[in-house]
Amino acid sequence: MTLPEQAPEVAVDSVTTRAADTTETRKGVASALSAYLLWGFLPILFHLLEQAGSVLIVAERTLWSLVLLAVIIGVTAGSGEVRAVLTDPRRMRVIALSATLLVGNWLLYVWAVESGQVLEASFGYFINPLVNVAIGMVLLGERQNRLQTIAIAIAAVAILIQAAGIGRVPMIALGLAFSFGFYGFIRKTAQAGPATGLFAEALVVAPFAMAYVVYDIVSNGVGVHADPTLMLLLIATGPATAVPLLLFAYGVRRLRLTTIGMFQYLAPSIQFLLAILLFGEALNPLRMLSFALIWLSLMVFSWDSFSQRRRLAV
């Protein structure tokens, strides 16, 4: 008689668990999509701040990110984790290296927007997943299967065609892809959460950022800081940096990596459209072909990843 009495409770618990999982998945999808949408439209903010110059924008972005992250860490009681990272010399050496790569990536990206090269920047973030694979092959000795090798070969051809289309080596695209690829590779060894890690990185760079802001004001006067609109936009670079990262961290904990993998192409796709439709950048046939090939490469790579995860799930 005991088993029949417990069965309804088990059924209710199962339904409740499935409903909770569905709710968490929906929250994860909403968070990840929001993060990639915000990253996709980020060039608009930097385009509006063109008058400030790329170095000042990155300096202000660092300082306002630090302020916002300090508030977030204070509210979420994350100061203990921050102290653990800041007092660990090994982790701080890793943080200093990742901070250097991140700032380099920011500088290159903002400069690309200022100089009207958003198309090439978007190309860089399209090839970033494949650069991650290449880093794994070279530094970690990871072996790739046939489809992954084909995807990388197609991407290499796409890069050569992109070079022919713009008449030079696509250094912006390669610089963005490799700096962010190595940033992710090095950041994994820092053993710090997203907010804590970014706070520590901003803290490392903050003295240099503050020194440049002071230097700019002394050399050029108050400048953009005297314009209320530009000043608000500079302050907005803080949330524009920290919020997408935190949304992404929230989403990635609630979604399968395959799902996240499908979302990661949203931001460069938006940037691609902005470059053509809003910023008026030219897209000649060779460059269009290079983008078509990189999309084909990503389709092959994504299909292979999806197939592997589906086989493991069976």
Phi and psi in degrees as a GROMACS rama.xvg file:
@    title "Ramachandran Plot"
@    xaxis  label "Phi"
@    yaxis  label "Psi"
@TYPE xy
-69.6989  -42.1268  THR-2
-62.7119  -46.8678  LEU-3
-59.8633  -32.0842  PRO-4
-70.0451  -30.9829  GLU-5
-84.8393  -21.6913  GLN-6
-56.5  -46.2866  ALA-7
-59.0973  -36.0826  PRO-8
-66.6862  -40.3033  GLU-9
-61.7163  -42.4565  VAL-10
-63.0545  -42.2565  ALA-11
-63.9346  -43.2423  VAL-12
-61.3099  -39.6644  ASP-13
-64.5593  -43.9237  SER-14
-63.6956  -42.217  VAL-15
-62.6909  -41.4897  THR-16
-64.1735  -44.9204  THR-17
-62.552  -40.4655  ARG-18
-64.3555  -40.2987  ALA-19
-65.7614  -41.3893  ALA-20
-62.215  -41.4275  ASP-21
-63.2462  -41.9262  THR-22
-63.1377  -44.6163  THR-23
-64.1762  -38.6115  GLU-24
-63.8303  -43.6345  THR-25
-61.6505  -41.4324  ARG-26
-63.3815  -39.4175  LYS-27
-64.5281  -42.9072  GLY-28
-62.759  -45.3278  VAL-29
-61.6664  -41.6852  ALA-30
-67.8529  -46.3036  SER-31
-65.0103  -43.896  ALA-32
-61.4818  -41.4652  LEU-33
-62.0765  -41.9694  SER-34
-61.2075  -48.474  ALA-35
-69.9082  -32.5817  TYR-36
-64.9514  -44.1684  LEU-37
-63.6588  -42.8057  LEU-38
-63.1516  -36.4626  TRP-39
-65.0527  -38.0087  GLY-40
-92.1699  3.23009  PHE-41
-57.8204  -34.3716  LEU-42
-56.7518  -28.3459  PRO-43
-62.3277  -43.5372  ILE-44
-61.76  -46.4387  LEU-45
-69.057  -31.2083  PHE-46
-65.2062  -39.176  HIS-47
-67.8318  -25.4167  LEU-48
-96.761  14.5256  LEU-49
-52.303  -35.0622  GLU-50
-62.7323  -26.6704  GLN-51
-75.0993  -28.975  ALA-52
92.3068  146.405  GLY-53
-64.3699  -39.3591  SER-54
-67.2062  -43.6815  VAL-55
-65.6667  -39.2743  LEU-56
-60.1755  -45.1623  ILE-57
-67.6194  -37.7521  VAL-58
-62.686  -47.029  ALA-59
-66.2066  -39.1471  GLU-60
-59.4413  -41.1772  ARG-61
-63.4967  -47.3721  THR-62
-68.3344  -43.6303  LEU-63
-73.2484  -28.8657  TRP-64
-64.4289  -41.943  SER-65
-60.5579  -43.4483  LEU-66
-61.8042  -49.0439  VAL-67
-64.2714  -43.763  LEU-68
-65.9102  -34.1633  LEU-69
-62.5954  -40.4119  ALA-70
-64.9922  -45.9684  VAL-71
-61.9227  -44.4377  ILE-72
-65.7038  -37.5326  ILE-73
-64.7853  -41.4275  GLY-74
-69.4197  -38.0672  VAL-75
-91.1393  9.15625  THR-76
56.5635  44.1693  ALA-77
-99.743  13.8852  GLY-78
-65.7019  -29.6471  SER-79
-63.3562  -43.4515  GLY-80
-65.7576  -38.4286  GLU-81
-61.8545  -45.6902  VAL-82
-61.1878  -39.371  ARG-83
-61.8754  -38.7516  ALA-84
-72.7308  -46.1994  VAL-85
-67.3385  -24.2102  LEU-86
-97.1655  5.09532  THR-87
-105.537  104.171  ASP-88
-56.8967  -39.2659  PRO-89
-63.8963  -48.0276  ARG-90
-65.4375  -35.1517  ARG-91
-70.2354  -30.8412  MET-92
-65.3263  -39.8571  ARG-93
-66.5091  -42.9625  VAL-94
-60.9025  -41.6583  ILE-95
-62.2975  -40.5278  ALA-96
-68.6277  -43.6979  LEU-97
-66.1145  -35.3455  SER-98
-63.3823  -39.9567  ALA-99
-62.0533  -44.5552  THR-100
-65.4731  -40.7963  LEU-101
-64.9975  -44.847  LEU-102
-64.9361  -39.3676  VAL-103
-60.6415  -41.3031  GLY-104
-63.5552  -44.1731  ASN-105
-61.1438  -47.3137  TRP-106
-59.2426  -45.406  LEU-107
-65.4436  -40.0141  LEU-108
-67.72  -46.8331  TYR-109
-63.7522  -40.9999  VAL-110
-63.2031  -38.1744  TRP-111
-61.8531  -41.5321  ALA-112
-65.0773  -44.7915  VAL-113
-62.363  -36.5143  GLU-114
-92.303  12.385  SER-115
70.2076  38.524  GLY-116
-125.712  44.444  GLN-117
-68.1856  -33.1039  VAL-118
-58.3574  -46.426  LEU-119
-67.4148  -35.4227  GLU-120
-62.7343  -43.3836  ALA-121
-64.4887  -36.424  SER-122
-60.6446  -39.315  PHE-123
-60.997  -41.8125  GLY-124
-77.8155  -21.1717  TYR-125
-67.6735  -39.9101  PHE-126
-84.7042  -7.53601  ILE-127
-55.2212  -45.1633  ASN-128
-59.1898  -35.4302  PRO-129
-75.4742  -30.0998  LEU-130
-65.1549  -38.4821  VAL-131
-58.7669  -40.9997  ASN-132
-63.5616  -43.9939  VAL-133
-62.451  -39.8362  ALA-134
-62.9402  -41.3056  ILE-135
-62.4801  -37.9937  GLY-136
-66.8763  -45.5352  MET-137
-78.016  -44.5141  VAL-138
-94.5096  -26.5098  LEU-139
-111.348  -2.80574  LEU-140
68.6424  24.2356  GLY-141
-72.1385  140.152  GLU-142
-101.756  141.066  ARG-143
-108.356  149.236  GLN-144
-83.2715  -177.375  ASN-145
-62.8034  -45.176  ARG-146
-64.1801  -39.8427  LEU-147
-65.5522  -39.1708  GLN-148
-64.1327  -41.4276  THR-149
-61.249  -43.2539  ILE-150
-60.3233  -44.0759  ALA-151
-66.2701  -39.1166  ILE-152
-64.102  -42.2888  ALA-153
-62.077  -42.0391  ILE-154
-62.3995  -39.0703  ALA-155
-63.1239  -40.9418  ALA-156
-64.3019  -40.7712  VAL-157
-60.5648  -39.9671  ALA-158
-65.0783  -41.083  ILE-159
-63.6892  -40.8781  LEU-160
-68.5646  -38.4297  ILE-161
-59.7777  -40.6692  GLN-162
-62.2383  -41.2923  ALA-163
-66.4778  -35.7636  ALA-164
-69.5485  -32.0082  GLY-165
-103.587  -3.3659  ILE-166
78.2801  17.0821  GLY-167
-164.152  169.985  ARG-168
-66.5127  131.11  VAL-169
-74.0691  72.4339  PRO-170
-64.2419  -33.6707  MET-171
-64.1642  -48.3823  ILE-172
-61.6136  -47.1149  ALA-173
-66.3966  -40.3157  LEU-174
-62.253  -44.5831  GLY-175
-64.6532  -45.0864  LEU-176
-64.8229  -46.0374  ALA-177
-75.6236  -37.5568  PHE-178
-64.9753  -41.4608  SER-179
-74.3495  -33.3402  PHE-180
-63.2496  -48.3115  GLY-181
-69.417  -31.5476  PHE-182
-59.2409  -48.1991  TYR-183
-63.3679  -40.101  GLY-184
-62.9119  -46.1552  PHE-185
-73.9682  -36.5261  ILE-186
-62.2128  -30.3474  ARG-187
-62.88  -26.5604  LYS-188
-88.3951  -2.29678  THR-189
-79.3794  -19.4163  ALA-190
53.2384  54.833  GLN-191
-140.824  143.602  ALA-192
-66.2823  167.837  GLY-193
-56.8513  -52.2516  PRO-194
-66.7306  -44.767  ALA-195
-63.5361  -45.1251  THR-196
-63.1576  -45.6892  GLY-197
-66.4014  -36.9171  LEU-198
-61.947  -45.5311  PHE-199
-64.0732  -40.0669  ALA-200
-63.0245  -44.8019  GLU-201
-64.374  -36.1357  ALA-202
-65.8955  -37.604  LEU-203
-64.6977  -40.4959  VAL-204
-85.3593  -20.5553  VAL-205
-52.6853  -44.4338  ALA-206
-59.2236  -39.5128  PRO-207
-69.5352  -38.8823  PHE-208
-64.428  -45.4045  ALA-209
-64.4584  -39.9102  MET-210
-61.8812  -39.4317  ALA-211
-69.714  -39.1684  TYR-212
-61.1536  -44.7879  VAL-213
-62.8511  -44.7211  VAL-214
-59.6542  -43.1306  TYR-215
-64.0167  -40.9811  ASP-216
-67.429  -42.3862  ILE-217
-65.7156  -39.6051  VAL-218
-78.9209  -40.7176  SER-219
-116.53  4.2867  ASN-220
82.673  -175.218  GLY-221
-61.7644  -36.1094  VAL-222
55.2304  -126.394  GLY-223
-64.5756  -21.0811  VAL-224
-69.4181  -17.9774  HIS-225
-85.1464  -12.2561  ALA-226
-92.6124  113.225  ASP-227
-56.4709  -39.3741  PRO-228
-65.9984  -48.1482  THR-229
-64.4803  -36.2506  LEU-230
-64.6795  -40.8199  MET-231
-64.2774  -38.0785  LEU-232
-67.2986  -37.418  LEU-233
-64.0115  -42.5809  LEU-234
-62.0457  -35.8002  ILE-235
-66.3738  -18.6873  ALA-236
-64.9609  -24.2248  THR-237
-65.0177  -60.4513  GLY-238
-59.2899  -35.8019  PRO-239
-64.2789  -23.08  ALA-240
-88.5646  -48.9325  THR-241
-80.207  -40.6682  ALA-242
-62.1455  -48.326  VAL-243
-59.7757  -38.2675  PRO-244
-63.3465  -43.0007  LEU-245
-68.7601  -38.3051  LEU-246
-62.6841  -41.0712  LEU-247
-63.6934  -44.3393  PHE-248
-61.7495  -37.7567  ALA-249
-65.9955  -43.4554  TYR-250
-70.0771  -39.4045  GLY-251
-67.3441  -24.1788  VAL-252
-76.703  -13.9314  ARG-253
-114.761  -0.578352  ARG-254
-125.216  156.672  LEU-255
-70.4727  149.394  ARG-256
-62.2958  -28.992  LEU-257
-62.0593  -42.1439  THR-258
-64.1587  -45.6565  THR-259
-60.5894  -38.6162  ILE-260
-60.6782  -34.9707  GLY-261
-72.2512  -29.5211  MET-262
-77.3236  -25.0593  PHE-263
-66.8446  -13.4054  GLN-264
-90.362  -3.63475  TYR-265
-66.5629  -46.4078  LEU-266
-62.0075  -51.7946  ALA-267
-65.8399  -25.7288  PRO-268
-66.8419  -42.1323  SER-269
-63.6679  -43.3877  ILE-270
-62.32  -38.3264  GLN-271
-59.4548  -46.3139  PHE-272
-68.0013  -39.8633  LEU-273
-61.4699  -41.9227  LEU-274
-59.1159  -39.4871  ALA-275
-84.0618  -48.8937  ILE-276
-83.8257  -33.5613  LEU-277
-102.879  -42.9796  LEU-278
-94.4792  -7.35762  PHE-279
68.4137  30.5776  GLY-280
-75.5113  147.093  GLU-281
-82.4613  141.391  ALA-282
-126.627  95.2174  LEU-283
-79.2737  169.573  ASN-284
-57.8987  -38.8212  PRO-285
-64.9516  -42.3833  LEU-286
-67.2323  -37.4429  ARG-287
-62.4413  -39.8802  MET-288
-63.6657  -39.9182  LEU-289
-64.5424  -39.5494  SER-290
-66.8752  -40.1412  PHE-291
-60.7288  -40.7659  ALA-292
-68.9649  -39.0367  LEU-293
-68.1294  -34.8154  ILE-294
-66.0881  -40.0432  TRP-295
-62.1413  -43.584  LEU-296
-59.0977  -44.5611  SER-297
-67.4241  -34.6714  LEU-298
-63.988  -43.731  MET-299
-63.0653  -46.5341  VAL-300
-63.9359  -43.5786  PHE-301
-66.7894  -40.5366  SER-302
-62.6315  -40.4106  TRP-303
-64.7056  -44.0999  ASP-304
-62.7898  -42.7284  SER-305
-63.094  -42.8927  PHE-306
-64.1877  -41.0445  SER-307
-64.2188  -43.9239  GLN-308
-68.2105  -33.8901  ARG-309
-67.2986  -38.761  ARG-310
-66.1126  -38.3639  ARG-311
-68.0635  -29.3372  LEU-312
-76.4408  -19.9562  ALA-313
